[in-house]
């Protein structure tokens, strides 16, 4: 008779535990990248939703304000609905307010390129600080608004530049297409570099008779109203802010305000510096494309079609994701009928015809004639 007693096993062996742990680790290594991609895709979708909302609010504002799009000196500041308005002393808007000390007008935009104040007002959710006359107070609320903040731009800090310092803040996420919100040099009334552009060597010539009204926008599905951006950045500087009420167009920096930009086609940009893109000059100490082109796969050392992308909302209200090169199409950033000519030659940005246009843009969009007209 066999009296041997069989032992009952109450647990796993060490080998079995190690196998299980190995399988779990393998599954985690497989699933984590997919989860990360899903989260990034979700952030891109949320950003597109923000921009669609901005486009909807813009069109509501236009419907209530004689067709004018907010964010321009003659469209949403104190000189409403007056194309090429000539303001006082000698600015296009905010008569009686100085440009120092950060004092703004109760209830009005904080600067001539401020599109957030009019949009939140027309949406029925005005800024809590709308009646404050402190630019700094209102600026802090504006940059914190979730509906105007790209989820992929969380944690990016803008440092102060200029006399008014409210500390390090969340960098503004979005900026408008400045050229869509200005008027041409003719007729002549207005304030050059604020409400209109003059016919000079410094910038494109806006289509004659154009005003920042929805009804004046031709090919609206191809004209950007607002997009991801990285204001105010350059080849040598990460984002900063300057609380000036009257930002002006500059032959070197394009539109210098916090809320608008000429676009990524030009070396005058202060939101989309593309100097290090393949085919351009290179040598930028700071490549801020990874900030502005924050969707897709960041690859600043690669070509402009290497996977970096940005989101934009167009004047017809639709929003879409654009590759770096698609976003650099100059026709998306200015009214139909606007033109480049030999006047864009400038030693400030280079030499030769269209020196202010990035070389890769000239090649991609075949801009080589004496005059290029925006379709």
Secondary structure, 3 states (H helix, E strand, C coil): CCCCCCCCCCCCCHHHHHHHHHHHHHHHHHHHHHHHHHHHHHHHHHHHHHHHHHHHHHHHHHHHCCCECCCCCCCCCCCCCCCCCCCCCCCCCCCCCCCCCCECCCCCCCCCCCCHHHHHHHCCCCCCCCCCCEHHHHHHHHHHCHHHCCHHHCCCEEEECCCCCCCCEECCCEEEEHHHHCECCCCCCCCECCCECCCCCCCCECCCCCCCEHHHCCCHHHCEEEEECCCCCCCCCCCEECCCCCCCEECCCEECCCCEECCCCECCCCCCCCCCCCCCCCCCCCCCHHHHCCEECCCCCCCCCCCEEEEEEECCCCEEEEEHHHHCCHHHCCCCCCEECHHHCCCCCCCCCCCCECHHHHHHCCCCCCCEECC
